[in-house]
Amino acid sequence: MTAATLHDAHPPAPAQHGTARRLLLGAGWIRAAWMFCLFALIGVGIVVGLRWAAGWTPFLDKQIAVLVGLLVCGPIGFLAGIGCFDYWTYYALGKPTRPEDHSGHGAKSWKDYFRVNTDHKVIGVQYLVTTMVFFVIGGMLAMLVRAELARPGIQFFDPQTFNGLFSVHASLMIFLFIIPAFAGLANFVVPLMLGAADMAFPRLNALSFWLLPIAGIMMVASFLVPGGAFACGWTGYVPLCSTHQPLGAVFFNQAVQWAGASSIMTALNFLVTIITMRAPGMTFWRMPLLVWANFTTSLLVVIATPFIAGSQFFSMFDHVMHTAFFNTVQGGYPLGYQHIFWFYSHPAVYIMMLPGFGIMSEVISTFSRKPIFGYRLMALSLMAIVVLGFSVWAHHMFVSGMASWLRVPMMITTLLIAVPTGIKIFSWLATMWDGKLHFNTPMLFALGFLSMFVIGGLSGVMLGAVPVDIHMNQTYFVVAHIHYVLFGGSVFTIFAGIYYWYPKMTGRMYDEKLGKLHFWLTFVGFNLTFFPMHILGTEGMPRRVVDYAPKFADLNMFISLASFALGASTIVFLYNAITSWRSGERAPGNPWHAMTLEWQVSSPPPTFNFDEIPQVVGSPYGYGIPGAQHAILTPSHAPEEVTVT
Amino acid sequence: MRKGQILTLLGIALVAGGITTAVAVLPTWLPVQASREAGRIDFVIWFTIVISIVIFALVAAVMIYEIAKFRARPGDDSDGPPVHGHTGLEIGWTIIPLLIVTSVAIVSAIVLSRNGDAGVNPLRVDVTAVQYAWTFTYPDAHGLTSNVLRLPKGRSVMLTISSKDVIHSFWVPNFGQKQDAVPGLHPTLHITPDRLGTYPVVCVELCGLGHALMRSEAIVMTPAAFDKWLKSQQTAIASPNASVSGAAVFKNNGCGACHTLTAAAATGKVGPDLDKLAQWAAQAKQPLASFVKTSVTDPNAYIQPGYPKNVMPGTFGASLSQQQLDALVQYLISSKKG
C-alpha cells in the first residue's frame, strides 16, 4: 500500500457523515476551539461546584476559576481538540486502532504543518518556526526595555509594566526559544543521524510540540490580565512572586509547567530513540557529537526539570491557596524556593549549552574538513558537565543568606566545571588547525560562538569566585555574563544550526550573502550592546531597575542604540529564511560534503528517511582518510516512490 | 608545529593581550574603594581579570592565525590531514586549567574568610529593609534609628540584615560587600569603612514596583564627628517635636520612594501625588484626616483610580505607633499644596 492510499483511507468513520459534521468533530482547529471553551467551562464549573458544596463564598473565586479553567482545563481541551489524544483515546476505549497508521505523517502542503503531525521532520520545523515567533516577540520586549532605559528617570512605562517586560522577555527567550529551538533542531536531525525512520514515540513527539504554543501564549497573555504581567523576574523569587503579585504570576507558574512537560517528554523520547534506534554498527563511540550532546542534554532535562515544576507549584499554591511553603510569617522558608529553583535552573544553563556544543562539533569539523580533535574526550567532557552541573546550583545564592559554609564547596565545583568546558574550546581550536577552512554562514556563527563564549566563560569563572560574586551579584555584570553565554553562546549556535541544516530541511539553499550580512550585523551589534554592561555592573548599576543613577546615563544610551541595531539584524535573517524557502536555489543532498547520515539522503529527506537501513562502518568524522566512510547505504528514492508494506 | 608558527602566535597573542589590557585599564571599571573588604575583593577581581586576559589573548591568537592561514582557496575541495587527537596536548589542557581554577579557589577562600572576620567589639548596626526603604538602627545607642547609614571611619562594623516583607539586598558598591535581606533570617555582613565620604546604598534584589528607587546613602565620618552625631540624635529623641517627627516618619518609612510630596522633596511616581491629598479625599467623598489615616493603615480600602491594588504595603498600621501615625497624618495634611 502506498503512503498516498494510506492517507486517503484515514478517517473512515467521519467520512460517512456530512462535511459540516466532519469539520466540527474531526481533529483540527475548529474542534480545538470549541473543546477549549468546553473544557474551560467545565473547569470553572468544578471550581464553582466544589466551593458551593463546601459552602465557601464567593462561589466564583476569580483567581482559582481562571487558573483551573483557562490555564489547566482549557489547554487540555485544546490538545484533545487538535487531535493529540485521538489514537490513545481510541485505544483506551477499545475502538479499532491501526498501529501502522501513517496518515498523520509527513507534509504535502503548508496546511500539514498546522495539524498534529507525527513526522519528526515536520515537528522539527514546527518547533523552529514557533520558537522563532517567540524569539521575535521576546526581542521586541527587550527593545521596549532598552527604550525605557535609554535615559534615566521613568519615561514610557510604569514600574509594573516595565518589570513585566523584562520578566516576560527572559521567560520567553529561555522557555520558548532557546530550549525548544534546540529540541526542534535535534528533532529534525537526530533520527536522521542515527539512521532511524523516526523518533521512538512519534505521537508523544507531536504532543510535546503542541504543549509549546500553549506555554508561550500563556506568558504573552499575562500582559492582558488585570494588574498586568508577572513582574518578579523570570526567577520568580518568593515571597515577592507568591504573595505580592497580580494574577499574571499564576500565568507564569502554569506556563512553566506546560513548557516543562514538553521538555521532559521530548527528552524521554530522545533518550529512548538514541539508546534503542541506532542503525546497525552505530556504537556509542561512532555517534556524531550532536547525538552525544542531545543524549547528555536529555539526561539533564529528565532529572532536573521536575524540580522547577515543584518550585512553581508550591509558589502558586502560596499565591492562590494560601499555603505557606515559602511564607515566613506562617513558618515557611523563602530560601527553600531558591534551592529547588536553582537545582533545575542551573542545569538548565547546560540544557541551553550542550546542544549548541553538539552543533559546534558538526559545523567546525565539516567546514574545517578535519576529524574532531579528541572525539572521546569531547564526549566524556559532556558527561562530566552533566555530573558536575548538578553540584553547583547554590553559586546563584552566595549572598542569599544560606548556610555560609556551603559557599566554598559550591565555588570549587563551579570553577571545576570550567575544565571540561575548556577542553571543548581547545579541541575545537585544534580541529581547525591545519584544516581547509570554508567560511560559509554556519562556520561564521560557529567562530562567533567560539570567541563570544570564551568571554562568557571567563566572566563565569570570575563570578564563580565568591568574593567577586559578592560584588557583582545582581548587577549589570551578571546581565552581560548571561547574554554572552546565552546569546553569544546558545543563540549563535542556534543560528549556526539553522543555516547548516536549512538546505536539508527546506530543500533550498539560503542566500549566502544575506547570511553573512546577518552574521556581521549580529556579531557587531551584540558586542556593542552587551560588552558595556560589564562596566555598568562593576561600577554599581543594579539589574532589573526602571530607573538608575544619572552617572550611568551615557553608557545606557549607547547600549540602547546598539541594541536597536542588534534587533534590526534579525530582519535580515527572517527575510533570508522566508524568501529562500520560496525561491532559493534547489539544494543537493549533501551541499557541505559532510559525512554524517542526514547528508546521505535527499534534501529534504524522504518521508521515512531511509529506504534501506544504513550499515554504519566507521567514524562520522573521517575527513582526510582516503576511502573513509561513516555508513554504507544505497541512494534513496524520491519521496513519492516510498512504499510501506 | 614549527618554531616560526609559535613566534607568530605569540606575537598575535601579545597584540590581543595589549588591546584587552587597554580595555581593562582605560575605562573606570570599579567604584572608589571605601572599605578594607572592597580592597580585598578588588584584588580577586583583578587577579581573575589578569587570568582572563591571558587565556583570551591565547585563544584569540590561535583563532586569528587559523582564520588567516588555513582558509581554503576557492575551488579547493580537499580535506585537511586526518589528525584524531594528541594525548599529551589533551592532558595538558585538562591539567593547566585545573591548576588555574585551583589558584582562583584558594585566593577566593582566603579573602572570603578574612572579609568575614569582624574582630572584637565591632560597631553593631541593624539594617531593616521594607518596601521600599532602608532603616538603620544602632542597638548600642539606645536603638537610635536613621534613614541614612552613618559609620565611623576605621572601625569594624557588623551589619545584621533583615527584611519585613519580601527579599531585598543591601549593597554599597564602594564597600564591595553585599547581603540579601530575607524575611525571617538575620544574616550578618562585615564592613570596615576606610575612606571618608558619601556613598550610595542600593537595593539589588528585585523587590517590587519601587525597587529602582529603594536607595539611601552611607556616610563615612571621622570617629569624632560620628560620636557627636550620635549624641545630637539622642537629644532629639528625648524631646520630640510633632512636626519634625512627622517628617521623620515620612522619611524613615521610605514614603518618598513612591509618592511625590514637595515639602519632603520627594518625587516618587509609583503611588498617588500627596501634594493633592485634599483633591483625592474629595474624590473619595471622605473627610481629609480620616481618609489620610485609613489610606496609610489600610491602603486597599480606597484605591485611587489609575493605580493598582496591593502595591502599597499594608504593614504600616502595625509597624507605626499611634503617635507616629498621628504625626505622619498631621504632617501630610499640613504639607499638602492644593
Contacts between the chains, C-beta under 8 A, distances in Angstrom:
chain1	res1	chain2	res2	distance
A	154	B	269	5.8
A	158	B	209	7.9
A	158	B	269	7.8
A	158	B	270	7.6
A	159	B	209	4.1
A	159	B	210	7.0
A	159	B	211	7.5
A	159	B	212	7.1
A	159	B	270	5.8
A	160	B	209	5.7
A	160	B	308	6.2
A	160	B	311	7.7
A	163	B	206	7.1
A	163	B	209	7.1
A	163	B	211	7.7
A	227	B	308	5.7
A	227	B	309	7.4
A	227	B	310	7.9
A	228	B	308	7.2
A	231	B	208	7.9
A	231	B	209	7.6
A	232	B	206	6.4
A	233	B	206	5.1
A	237	B	166	8.0
A	237	B	167	5.7
A	237	B	205	7.3
A	237	B	206	7.3
A	239	B	165	7.5
A	239	B	166	5.3
A	239	B	167	7.4
A	239	B	183	6.7
A	240	B	166	4.2
A	240	B	167	6.6
A	240	B	206	6.9
A	240	B	207	6.3
A	240	B	208	6.1
A	244	B	165	7.5
A	244	B	166	6.0
A	244	B	208	6.0
A	244	B	310	6.9
A	246	B	308	7.0
A	246	B	310	7.4
A	328	B	183	4.3
A	328	B	184	3.4
A	329	B	183	7.7
A	333	B	184	7.5
A	334	B	167	6.3
A	334	B	182	5.5
A	334	B	183	6.4
A	334	B	184	6.9
A	334	B	185	8.0
A	335	B	182	6.5
A	335	B	185	7.4
A	368	B	70	7.6
A	368	B	80	6.3
A	369	B	72	7.3
A	369	B	78	7.2
A	369	B	79	4.2
A	369	B	80	4.9
A	370	B	79	6.9
A	370	B	80	4.0
A	370	B	81	7.2
A	370	B	82	7.4
A	370	B	83	6.8
A	371	B	82	5.7
A	371	B	83	6.9
A	371	B	84	5.3
A	373	B	83	6.7
A	373	B	84	7.3
A	373	B	85	5.7
A	373	B	86	7.7
A	374	B	84	7.7
A	374	B	85	4.2
A	374	B	86	7.7
A	374	B	90	5.1
A	375	B	84	6.8
A	375	B	85	7.1
A	376	B	85	7.9
A	377	B	85	7.3
A	377	B	90	5.4
A	377	B	94	8.0
A	399	B	169	6.7
A	399	B	178	4.9
A	399	B	179	5.6
A	399	B	180	5.4
A	400	B	180	4.9
A	400	B	182	7.0
A	401	B	161	7.7
A	401	B	179	6.8
A	401	B	180	5.2
A	401	B	182	4.8
A	401	B	185	4.7
A	401	B	187	4.1
A	404	B	116	7.4
A	404	B	187	7.9
A	407	B	112	6.9
A	408	B	105	7.8
A	408	B	109	5.3
A	408	B	112	7.0
A	411	B	105	6.0
A	411	B	108	6.1
A	411	B	109	7.5
A	412	B	105	5.3
A	415	B	101	3.8
A	415	B	102	7.8
A	415	B	104	5.9
A	415	B	105	5.4
A	416	B	98	7.7
A	416	B	101	6.5
A	418	B	97	6.2
A	418	B	101	5.5
A	419	B	94	6.2
A	419	B	97	5.0
A	419	B	98	5.4
A	419	B	101	6.8
A	422	B	93	6.4
A	422	B	97	4.5
A	423	B	90	7.4
A	423	B	93	6.2
A	423	B	94	6.0
A	425	B	59	6.9
A	426	B	89	7.9
A	426	B	93	4.4
A	427	B	90	7.7
A	429	B	59	6.8
A	429	B	62	5.0
A	429	B	63	6.7
A	429	B	66	7.2
A	430	B	83	8.0
A	430	B	86	7.6
A	430	B	89	6.9
A	432	B	63	7.9
A	432	B	66	4.7
A	432	B	70	6.6
A	433	B	62	7.7
A	433	B	66	6.2
A	433	B	70	7.2
A	433	B	83	7.9
A	434	B	70	6.4
A	434	B	80	5.5
A	434	B	81	5.8
A	434	B	83	7.1
A	435	B	66	7.7
A	435	B	70	5.3
A	435	B	80	3.8
A	436	B	70	6.8
A	436	B	72	3.9
A	436	B	76	6.0
A	436	B	78	6.2
A	436	B	79	6.7
A	436	B	80	5.3
A	437	B	66	6.8
A	437	B	67	6.9
A	437	B	70	4.9
A	437	B	71	5.3
A	437	B	72	5.8
A	438	B	72	5.2
A	439	B	67	7.9
A	439	B	71	7.1
A	447	B	63	6.9
A	447	B	67	7.1
A	450	B	59	7.8
A	450	B	63	6.6
A	451	B	59	7.6
A	451	B	60	7.0
A	451	B	63	6.4
A	454	B	55	7.3
A	454	B	56	6.0
A	454	B	59	5.2
A	455	B	56	6.9
A	458	B	48	8.0
A	458	B	51	7.9
A	458	B	52	4.0
A	458	B	55	6.3
A	458	B	56	6.3
A	459	B	52	7.6
A	461	B	48	6.4
A	461	B	51	7.7
A	461	B	52	7.2
A	461	B	101	6.8
A	461	B	104	6.7
A	462	B	45	7.1
A	462	B	48	4.4
A	462	B	49	7.3
A	462	B	52	6.8
A	464	B	104	7.6
A	465	B	44	5.6
A	465	B	48	5.9
A	465	B	104	5.3
A	465	B	105	7.5
A	465	B	107	7.6
A	465	B	108	4.2
A	466	B	108	5.2
A	466	B	109	7.7
A	466	B	112	5.0
A	467	B	40	6.8
A	467	B	41	4.6
A	467	B	44	4.4
A	467	B	45	7.9
A	467	B	108	5.5
A	467	B	111	4.6
A	467	B	112	5.7
A	467	B	115	6.7
A	467	B	176	7.9
A	468	B	41	6.9
A	468	B	44	5.4
A	468	B	45	5.3
A	468	B	48	6.1
A	468	B	108	7.5
A	470	B	41	6.5
A	470	B	176	6.8
A	470	B	177	6.2
A	470	B	178	5.2
A	471	B	38	7.8
A	471	B	41	5.1
A	471	B	42	8.0
A	471	B	45	6.8
A	471	B	173	7.8
A	471	B	176	5.1
A	471	B	178	6.9
A	473	B	169	7.8
A	473	B	178	5.9
A	473	B	204	7.2
A	474	B	169	5.9
A	474	B	171	7.7
A	474	B	178	7.6
A	474	B	204	3.9
A	474	B	205	5.9
A	475	B	204	6.6
A	534	B	29	7.8
A	535	B	27	5.6
A	535	B	28	8.0
A	535	B	29	5.8
A	538	B	29	4.6
A	538	B	30	5.4
A	538	B	31	7.8
A	538	B	45	7.5
A	539	B	28	7.0
A	539	B	29	6.9
A	539	B	30	7.2
A	539	B	31	5.8
A	539	B	173	7.0
A	540	B	31	5.3
A	540	B	171	7.8
A	540	B	173	3.0
A	540	B	174	7.8
A	540	B	200	7.0
A	540	B	202	7.1
A	542	B	171	7.5
A	542	B	202	5.5
A	542	B	203	7.2
A	542	B	204	4.1
A	542	B	212	7.9
A	543	B	204	7.6
A	544	B	206	4.4
A	544	B	211	6.8
A	545	B	211	6.4
A	545	B	212	3.7
A	546	B	211	7.9
A	546	B	212	4.7
A	547	B	212	4.3
A	547	B	213	6.4
A	548	B	212	6.9
A	549	B	200	6.8
A	593	B	77	7.0
A	622	B	82	7.1
A	623	B	79	4.4
A	623	B	80	6.6
A	623	B	82	6.6
A	624	B	79	3.9
A	624	B	80	5.5
A	624	B	81	5.5
A	624	B	82	3.7
A	625	B	82	4.6
A	628	B	82	7.7
